[in-house]
Amino acid sequence: MSFDYKKNRVWAENFQIVMQLGLTMVGCILFCLYIGYKLDQWLGTKGIFVSIFILLGVVGGGVVSYRQIIDVFEEKKNRDNKNGEDQ
C-alpha cells in the first residue's frame, strides 16, 4: 500500500501542521525542563527551578504554536485571495 500524496494532499498538510505544533510544544517544555533541572542541580535546590521553567516552557510553547497557527492561516488566506484574483 502506497501513500498517494496528490490524492491526500489536504490530509497530509493538516497532519504536518499538527505534528509541527506538537513537536514545538514538547521541545519547548523539554528544553525548559532541562534548564530548570540543571539550575536545581547547580544551586542545590529541590524542584523550584524545574517548576518555574516547566511553566515557562508551556507558556513559551503556546506562544510559538499560536504564531505558527497564525502563519498557516495567513498563508491560506493569501493563497485563497490570489486564487480568487486569478479567476
MMTF fields as JSON, N, C-alpha, C and O atoms, coordinates in Angstrom:
{
  "mmtfVersion": "1.0.0",
  "mmtfProducer": "UNKNOWN",
  "numBonds": 347,
  "numAtoms": 348,
  "numGroups": 87,
  "numChains": 1,
  "numModels": 1,
  "chainsPerModel": [1],
  "groupsPerChain": [87],
  "chainIdList": ["A"],
  "bondAtomList": [4, 2, 8, 6, 12, 10, 16, 14, 20, 18, 24, 22, 28, 26, 32, 30, 36, 34, 40, 38, 44, 42, 48, 46, 52, 50, 56, 54, 60, 58, 64, 62, 68, 66, 72, 70, 76, 74, 80, 78, 84, 82, 88, 86, 92, 90, 96, 94, 100, 98, 104, 102, 108, 106, 112, 110, 116, 114, 120, 118, 124, 122, 128, 126, 132, 130, 136, 134, 140, 138, 144, 142, 148, 146, 152, 150, 156, 154, 160, 158, 164, 162, 168, 166, 172, 170, 176, 174, 180, 178, 184, 182, 188, 186, 192, 190, 196, 194, 200, 198, 204, 202, 208, 206, 212, 210, 216, 214, 220, 218, 224, 222, 228, 226, 232, 230, 236, 234, 240, 238, 244, 242, 248, 246, 252, 250, 256, 254, 260, 258, 264, 262, 268, 266, 272, 270, 276, 274, 280, 278, 284, 282, 288, 286, 292, 290, 296, 294, 300, 298, 304, 302, 308, 306, 312, 310, 316, 314, 320, 318, 324, 322, 328, 326, 332, 330, 336, 334, 340, 338, 344, 342],
  "bondOrderList": [1, 1, 1, 1, 1, 1, 1, 1, 1, 1, 1, 1, 1, 1, 1, 1, 1, 1, 1, 1, 1, 1, 1, 1, 1, 1, 1, 1, 1, 1, 1, 1, 1, 1, 1, 1, 1, 1, 1, 1, 1, 1, 1, 1, 1, 1, 1, 1, 1, 1, 1, 1, 1, 1, 1, 1, 1, 1, 1, 1, 1, 1, 1, 1, 1, 1, 1, 1, 1, 1, 1, 1, 1, 1, 1, 1, 1, 1, 1, 1, 1, 1, 1, 1, 1, 1],
  "groupList": [{"groupName": "MET", "atomNameList": ["N", "CA", "C", "O"], "elementList": ["N", "C", "C", "O"], "formalChargeList": [0, 0, 0, 0], "bondAtomList": [1, 0, 2, 1, 3, 2], "bondOrderList": [1, 1, 2], "singleLetterCode": "M", "chemCompType": "L-PEPTIDE LINKING"}, {"groupName": "SER", "atomNameList": ["N", "CA", "C", "O"], "elementList": ["N", "C", "C", "O"], "formalChargeList": [0, 0, 0, 0], "bondAtomList": [1, 0, 2, 1, 3, 2], "bondOrderList": [1, 1, 2], "singleLetterCode": "S", "chemCompType": "L-PEPTIDE LINKING"}, {"groupName": "PHE", "atomNameList": ["N", "CA", "C", "O"], "elementList": ["N", "C", "C", "O"], "formalChargeList": [0, 0, 0, 0], "bondAtomList": [1, 0, 2, 1, 3, 2], "bondOrderList": [1, 1, 2], "singleLetterCode": "F", "chemCompType": "L-PEPTIDE LINKING"}, {"groupName": "ASP", "atomNameList": ["N", "CA", "C", "O"], "elementList": ["N", "C", "C", "O"], "formalChargeList": [0, 0, 0, 0], "bondAtomList": [1, 0, 2, 1, 3, 2], "bondOrderList": [1, 1, 2], "singleLetterCode": "D", "chemCompType": "L-PEPTIDE LINKING"}, {"groupName": "TYR", "atomNameList": ["N", "CA", "C", "O"], "elementList": ["N", "C", "C", "O"], "formalChargeList": [0, 0, 0, 0], "bondAtomList": [1, 0, 2, 1, 3, 2], "bondOrderList": [1, 1, 2], "singleLetterCode": "Y", "chemCompType": "L-PEPTIDE LINKING"}, {"groupName": "LYS", "atomNameList": ["N", "CA", "C", "O"], "elementList": ["N", "C", "C", "O"], "formalChargeList": [0, 0, 0, 0], "bondAtomList": [1, 0, 2, 1, 3, 2], "bondOrderList": [1, 1, 2], "singleLetterCode": "K", "chemCompType": "L-PEPTIDE LINKING"}, {"groupName": "ASN", "atomNameList": ["N", "CA", "C", "O"], "elementList": ["N", "C", "C", "O"], "formalChargeList": [0, 0, 0, 0], "bondAtomList": [1, 0, 2, 1, 3, 2], "bondOrderList": [1, 1, 2], "singleLetterCode": "N", "chemCompType": "L-PEPTIDE LINKING"}, {"groupName": "ARG", "atomNameList": ["N", "CA", "C", "O"], "elementList": ["N", "C", "C", "O"], "formalChargeList": [0, 0, 0, 0], "bondAtomList": [1, 0, 2, 1, 3, 2], "bondOrderList": [1, 1, 2], "singleLetterCode": "R", "chemCompType": "L-PEPTIDE LINKING"}, {"groupName": "VAL", "atomNameList": ["N", "CA", "C", "O"], "elementList": ["N", "C", "C", "O"], "formalChargeList": [0, 0, 0, 0], "bondAtomList": [1, 0, 2, 1, 3, 2], "bondOrderList": [1, 1, 2], "singleLetterCode": "V", "chemCompType": "L-PEPTIDE LINKING"}, {"groupName": "TRP", "atomNameList": ["N", "CA", "C", "O"], "elementList": ["N", "C", "C", "O"], "formalChargeList": [0, 0, 0, 0], "bondAtomList": [1, 0, 2, 1, 3, 2], "bondOrderList": [1, 1, 2], "singleLetterCode": "W", "chemCompType": "L-PEPTIDE LINKING"}, {"groupName": "ALA", "atomNameList": ["N", "CA", "C", "O"], "elementList": ["N", "C", "C", "O"], "formalChargeList": [0, 0, 0, 0], "bondAtomList": [1, 0, 2, 1, 3, 2], "bondOrderList": [1, 1, 2], "singleLetterCode": "A", "chemCompType": "L-PEPTIDE LINKING"}, {"groupName": "GLU", "atomNameList": ["N", "CA", "C", "O"], "elementList": ["N", "C", "C", "O"], "formalChargeList": [0, 0, 0, 0], "bondAtomList": [1, 0, 2, 1, 3, 2], "bondOrderList": [1, 1, 2], "singleLetterCode": "E", "chemCompType": "L-PEPTIDE LINKING"}, {"groupName": "GLN", "atomNameList": ["N", "CA", "C", "O"], "elementList": ["N", "C", "C", "O"], "formalChargeList": [0, 0, 0, 0], "bondAtomList": [1, 0, 2, 1, 3, 2], "bondOrderList": [1, 1, 2], "singleLetterCode": "Q", "chemCompType": "L-PEPTIDE LINKING"}, {"groupName": "ILE", "atomNameList": ["N", "CA", "C", "O"], "elementList": ["N", "C", "C", "O"], "formalChargeList": [0, 0, 0, 0], "bondAtomList": [1, 0, 2, 1, 3, 2], "bondOrderList": [1, 1, 2], "singleLetterCode": "I", "chemCompType": "L-PEPTIDE LINKING"}, {"groupName": "LEU", "atomNameList": ["N", "CA", "C", "O"], "elementList": ["N", "C", "C", "O"], "formalChargeList": [0, 0, 0, 0], "bondAtomList": [1, 0, 2, 1, 3, 2], "bondOrderList": [1, 1, 2], "singleLetterCode": "L", "chemCompType": "L-PEPTIDE LINKING"}, {"groupName": "GLY", "atomNameList": ["N", "CA", "C", "O"], "elementList": ["N", "C", "C", "O"], "formalChargeList": [0, 0, 0, 0], "bondAtomList": [1, 0, 2, 1, 3, 2], "bondOrderList": [1, 1, 2], "singleLetterCode": "G", "chemCompType": "PEPTIDE LINKING"}, {"groupName": "THR", "atomNameList": ["N", "CA", "C", "O"], "elementList": ["N", "C", "C", "O"], "formalChargeList": [0, 0, 0, 0], "bondAtomList": [1, 0, 2, 1, 3, 2], "bondOrderList": [1, 1, 2], "singleLetterCode": "T", "chemCompType": "L-PEPTIDE LINKING"}, {"groupName": "CYS", "atomNameList": ["N", "CA", "C", "O"], "elementList": ["N", "C", "C", "O"], "formalChargeList": [0, 0, 0, 0], "bondAtomList": [1, 0, 2, 1, 3, 2], "bondOrderList": [1, 1, 2], "singleLetterCode": "C", "chemCompType": "L-PEPTIDE LINKING"}],
  "groupTypeList": [0, 1, 2, 3, 4, 5, 5, 6, 7, 8, 9, 10, 11, 6, 2, 12, 13, 8, 0, 12, 14, 15, 14, 16, 0, 8, 15, 17, 13, 14, 2, 17, 14, 4, 13, 15, 4, 5, 14, 3, 12, 9, 14, 15, 16, 5, 15, 13, 2, 8, 1, 13, 2, 13, 14, 14, 15, 8, 8, 15, 15, 15, 8, 8, 1, 4, 7, 12, 13, 13, 3, 8, 2, 11, 11, 5, 5, 6, 7, 3, 6, 5, 6, 15, 11, 3, 12],
  "groupIdList": [1, 2, 3, 4, 5, 6, 7, 8, 9, 10, 11, 12, 13, 14, 15, 16, 17, 18, 19, 20, 21, 22, 23, 24, 25, 26, 27, 28, 29, 30, 31, 32, 33, 34, 35, 36, 37, 38, 39, 40, 41, 42, 43, 44, 45, 46, 47, 48, 49, 50, 51, 52, 53, 54, 55, 56, 57, 58, 59, 60, 61, 62, 63, 64, 65, 66, 67, 68, 69, 70, 71, 72, 73, 74, 75, 76, 77, 78, 79, 80, 81, 82, 83, 84, 85, 86, 87],
  "secStructList": [7, 7, 7, 7, 6, 6, 6, 6, 2, 2, 2, 2, 2, 2, 2, 2, 2, 2, 2, 2, 2, 2, 2, 2, 2, 2, 2, 2, 2, 2, 2, 2, 2, 2, 2, 2, 2, 2, 2, 2, 2, 2, 2, 6, 7, 1, 1, 2, 2, 2, 2, 2, 2, 2, 2, 2, 2, 2, 2, 2, 2, 2, 2, 2, 2, 2, 2, 2, 2, 2, 2, 2, 2, 2, 2, 2, 2, 2, 2, 2, 2, 2, 2, 2, 2, 2, 7],
  "xCoordList": [0.844, 0.0, 0.889, 1.773, 0.659, 1.462, 0.59, -0.631, 1.222, 0.521, 0.509, 1.563, -0.668, -0.809, -0.926, -1.991, 0.17, 0.207, -0.775, -1.418, -0.893, -1.792, -3.247, -4.016, -3.607, -4.98, -5.281, -6.402, -4.305, -4.49, -3.731, -3.271, -3.594, -2.767, -3.271, -2.483, -4.554, -5.111, -4.892, -4.489, -5.152, -4.955, -3.497, -3.203, -2.585, -1.157, -0.687, 0.122, -1.179, -0.79, -1.3, -0.584, -2.537, -3.084, -2.328, -2.068, -1.974, -1.201, 0.165, 0.658, 0.767, 2.067, 1.975, 2.86, 0.931, 0.757, 0.569, 1.162, -0.248, -0.484, 0.802, 1.092, 1.569, 2.838, 3.812, 4.511, 3.861, 4.76, 4.392, 5.273, 3.112, 2.67, 2.991, 3.46, 2.742, 3.037, 4.512, 4.901, 5.327, 6.773, 7.308, 8.253, 6.72, 7.128, 6.844, 7.699, 5.647, 5.291, 6.205, 6.736, 6.382, 7.22, 8.658, 9.302, 9.158, 10.534, 10.739, 11.734, 9.808, 9.923, 9.873, 10.663, 8.952, 8.813, 10.041, 10.546, 10.526, 11.697, 12.952, 13.77, 13.109, 14.264, 14.227, 15.238, 13.071, 12.96, 13.094, 13.659, 12.591, 12.765, 14.248, 14.699, 14.991, 16.43, 17.145, 17.979, 16.822, 17.458, 17.123, 18.005, 15.853, 15.444, 16.125, 16.53, 16.256, 16.925, 18.391, 18.9, 19.061, 20.474, 20.666, 21.617, 19.758, 19.839, 19.615, 20.306, 18.659, 18.422, 19.644, 20.003, 20.27, 21.488, 22.599, 23.269, 22.783, 23.875, 23.701, 24.666, 22.474, 22.209, 21.805, 21.699, 21.583, 21.233, 19.793, 19.476, 18.934, 17.524, 16.78, 17.298, 15.561, 14.818, 13.537, 12.451, 13.649, 12.49, 11.931, 10.971, 12.5, 11.981, 12.123, 11.152, 13.325, 13.582, 12.942, 12.551, 12.833, 12.142, 10.694, 10.173, 10.047, 8.643, 8.488, 7.608, 9.34, 9.263, 9.511, 8.776, 10.538, 10.902, 9.926, 9.76, 9.283, 8.25, 7.091, 6.567, 6.69, 5.63, 6.043, 5.243, 7.287, 7.779, 7.796, 7.505, 8.131, 8.131, 6.736, 6.559, 5.745, 4.359, 3.9, 3.302, 4.181, 3.779, 4.528, 3.922, 5.832, 6.629, 6.201, 6.105, 5.942, 5.477, 4.113, 3.846, 3.251, 1.945, 2.045, 1.325, 2.944, 3.122, 3.666, 3.187, 4.66, 5.246, 4.216, 4.124, 3.449, 2.417, 1.346, 0.877, 0.959, -0.027, 0.489, -0.252, 1.748, 2.326, 2.357, 2.12, 2.646, 2.657, 1.257, 1.097, 0.253, -1.122, -1.524, -2.137, -1.18, -1.492, -0.808, -1.419, 0.44, 1.159, 0.465, 0.369, -0.017, -0.704, -1.987, -2.277, -2.757, -3.999, -3.734, -4.469, -2.69, -2.348, -1.93, -2.31, -1.148, -0.707, -1.906, -1.99, -2.831, -4.035, -4.889, -5.422, -5.022, -5.814, -5.195, -5.907, -3.877, -3.187, -3.323, -3.509, -3.23, -3.371, -4.788, -4.978, -5.786, -7.173, -7.433, -8.114, -6.891, -7.059, -6.397, -6.941, -5.228, -4.514, -5.301, -5.4, -5.863, -6.655, -7.932, -8.389, -8.517, -9.729, -9.468, -10.323, -8.303, -7.958, -7.636, -7.87, -7.098, -6.728, -7.955, -7.879, -9.067, -10.251, -11.022, -12.044],
  "yCoordList": [-1.175, 0.0, 1.238, 1.375, 2.114, 3.33, 4.545, 4.499, 5.606, 6.849, 7.746, 8.13, 8.073, 8.945, 10.38, 10.804, 11.125, 12.486, 13.406, 14.242, 13.259, 14.136, 13.931, 14.888, 12.7, 12.387, 12.831, 13.245, 12.749, 13.039, 14.287, 14.351, 15.256, 16.43, 17.224, 17.583, 17.5, 18.293, 17.572, 18.191, 16.282, 15.497, 15.525, 15.697, 15.359, 15.344, 16.704, 16.764, 17.794, 19.124, 19.388, 19.952, 18.979, 19.157, 18.318, 18.778, 17.098, 16.23, 16.84, 16.772, 17.428, 18.08, 19.235, 19.394, 20.027, 21.167, 20.678, 21.232, 19.648, 19.115, 18.552, 18.776, 17.828, 17.289, 18.401, 18.319, 19.429, 20.55, 21.239, 21.567, 21.457, 22.095, 21.232, 21.736, 19.942, 19.035, 18.983, 19.04, 18.874, 18.821, 20.143, 20.154, 21.246, 22.553, 22.644, 23.081, 22.232, 22.274, 21.364, 21.774, 20.143, 19.191, 19.684, 19.571, 20.228, 20.731, 21.871, 21.901, 22.807, 23.94, 23.466, 23.915, 22.563, 22.079, 21.281, 21.472, 20.394, 19.592, 20.449, 20.202, 21.443, 22.333, 23.081, 23.171, 23.61, 24.338, 23.398, 23.787, 22.184, 21.188, 20.92, 20.859, 20.762, 20.508, 21.688, 21.492, 22.9, 24.084, 24.179, 24.436, 23.973, 24.01, 22.93, 23.177, 21.737, 20.637, 20.97, 20.752, 21.496, 21.838, 22.973, 22.961, 23.949, 25.028, 24.492, 24.903, 23.581, 22.976, 22.187, 22.232, 21.476, 20.74, 21.692, 21.48, 22.728, 23.67, 24.442, 24.658, 24.858, 25.675, 24.846, 25.383, 23.555, 22.687, 22.844, 22.48, 23.366, 23.49, 22.227, 21.403, 22.085, 20.849, 21.116, 21.103, 21.352, 21.44, 22.829, 22.976, 23.841, 25.201, 25.613, 26.037, 25.491, 25.946, 25.029, 25.488, 23.746, 22.839, 23.279, 23.335, 23.587, 24.016, 25.318, 25.446, 26.273, 27.577, 27.432, 27.994, 26.685, 26.585, 25.713, 25.925, 24.743, 23.995, 24.923, 24.877, 25.765, 26.733, 27.679, 27.988, 28.137, 28.999, 28.254, 28.847, 26.969, 26.169, 26.01, 26.063, 25.816, 25.691, 27.009, 27.022, 28.113, 29.42, 29.723, 30.155, 29.5, 29.757, 28.889, 29.37, 27.611, 26.711, 27.125, 27.015, 27.6, 28.086, 29.302, 29.418, 30.214, 31.426, 31.069, 31.578, 30.202, 29.806, 29.058, 29.282, 28.178, 27.439, 28.379, 28.215, 29.365, 30.347, 31.097, 31.304, 31.499, 32.197, 31.311, 31.786, 30.03, 29.116, 28.954, 28.895, 28.883, 28.756, 30.002, 29.902, 31.177, 32.432, 32.465, 32.885, 32.033, 31.999, 31.084, 31.416, 29.939, 28.999, 29.627, 29.525, 30.279, 30.912, 32.075, 32.265, 32.854, 33.966, 33.44, 33.996, 32.371, 31.778, 31.255, 31.447, 30.593, 30.079, 31.226, 31.15, 32.28, 33.44, 34.097, 34.45, 34.263, 34.853, 33.978, 34.486, 32.662, 31.734, 31.79, 31.776, 31.855, 31.937, 33.263, 33.287, 34.352, 35.655, 35.667, 36.219, 35.06, 35.001, 34.172, 34.548, 33.04, 32.202, 32.899, 32.718, 33.696, 34.44, 35.53, 35.805, 36.155, 37.22, 36.647, 37.3, 35.426, 34.818, 34.412, 34.318, 34.175, 33.674, 34.773, 34.519],
  "zCoordList": [0.0, 0.0, 0.0, 0.846, -0.925, -1.002, -0.718, -0.865, -0.318, 0.01, -1.223, -1.73, -1.694, -2.851, -2.358, -1.908, -2.444, -1.91, -2.624, -1.989, -3.931, -4.688, -4.265, -4.171, -4.017, -3.637, -2.201, -1.905, -1.324, 0.098, 0.54, 1.68, -0.318, -0.027, 1.17, 2.044, 1.223, 2.329, 3.653, 4.638, 3.68, 4.892, 5.322, 6.505, 4.375, 4.691, 5.202, 6.127, 4.618, 5.077, 6.494, 7.322, 6.766, 8.117, 9.132, 10.244, 8.767, 9.651, 9.94, 11.066, 8.929, 9.089, 10.089, 10.929, 10.006, 10.911, 12.343, 13.269, 12.532, 13.871, 14.465, 15.64, 13.666, 14.148, 14.502, 15.512, 13.685, 13.943, 15.258, 16.053, 15.488, 16.729, 17.94, 18.961, 17.83, 18.94, 19.268, 20.434, 18.246, 18.478, 19.013, 19.802, 18.596, 19.114, 20.608, 21.378, 21.019, 22.439, 23.26, 24.292, 22.799, 23.531, 23.609, 24.651, 22.514, 22.507, 23.482, 24.207, 23.506, 24.439, 25.882, 26.713, 26.182, 27.554, 27.981, 29.087, 27.122, 27.48, 27.629, 28.516, 26.777, 26.892, 28.226, 28.922, 28.572, 29.836, 31.035, 32.058, 30.927, 31.987, 32.224, 33.368, 31.155, 31.264, 31.927, 32.812, 31.504, 32.094, 33.585, 34.405, 33.936, 35.344, 36.163, 37.299, 35.603, 36.3, 36.558, 37.657, 35.548, 35.711, 36.724, 37.505, 36.703, 37.694, 39.109, 40.04, 39.276, 40.585, 41.052, 42.229, 40.142, 40.497, 40.914, 41.925, 40.133, 40.365, 41.664, 42.398, 41.948, 43.135, 44.359, 45.461, 44.171, 45.294, 45.764, 46.896, 44.937, 45.301, 44.891, 44.138, 45.396, 45.151, 44.381, 44.96, 43.117, 42.254, 42.006, 41.249, 42.616, 42.418, 40.958, 40.332, 40.421, 39.059, 38.02, 36.947, 38.327, 37.412, 37.264, 36.15, 38.369, 38.322, 37.554, 36.703, 37.856, 37.191, 35.693, 34.88, 35.335, 33.925, 33.128, 31.927, 33.77, 33.057, 32.71, 31.597, 33.662, 33.373, 32.255, 31.371, 32.29, 31.213, 29.877, 28.838, 29.893, 28.672, 28.089, 26.872, 28.954, 28.484, 27.866, 26.79, 28.55, 28.022, 26.726, 25.745, 26.719, 25.516, 24.352, 23.223, 24.612, 23.564, 23.035, 21.838, 23.925, 23.496, 22.603, 21.61, 22.959, 22.149, 20.766, 19.753, 20.734, 19.451, 18.603, 17.396, 19.228, 18.493, 17.957, 16.83, 18.764, 18.311, 17.085, 16.124, 17.119, 15.966, 14.732, 13.622, 14.914, 13.783, 13.197, 11.978, 14.053, 13.575, 12.797, 11.734, 13.324, 12.634, 11.268, 10.285, 11.193, 9.914, 8.907, 7.726, 9.371, 8.482, 7.941, 6.749, 8.824, 8.383, 7.432, 6.463, 7.706, 6.813, 5.438, 4.407, 5.438, 4.174, 3.383, 2.17, 4.081, 3.409, 2.886, 1.779, 3.669, 3.248, 2.021, 1.081, 2.023, 0.875, -0.366, -1.472, -0.183, -1.307, -1.873, -3.089, -0.978, -1.439, -2.173, -3.198, -1.645, -2.31, -3.685, -4.642, -3.774, -5.046, -6.055, -7.223, -5.611, -6.499, -6.923, -8.052, -6.034, -6.375, -7.396, -8.238, -7.339, -8.292, -9.667, -10.684, -9.701, -10.976, -11.789, -13.014, -11.134, -11.846, -12.492, -13.13]
}
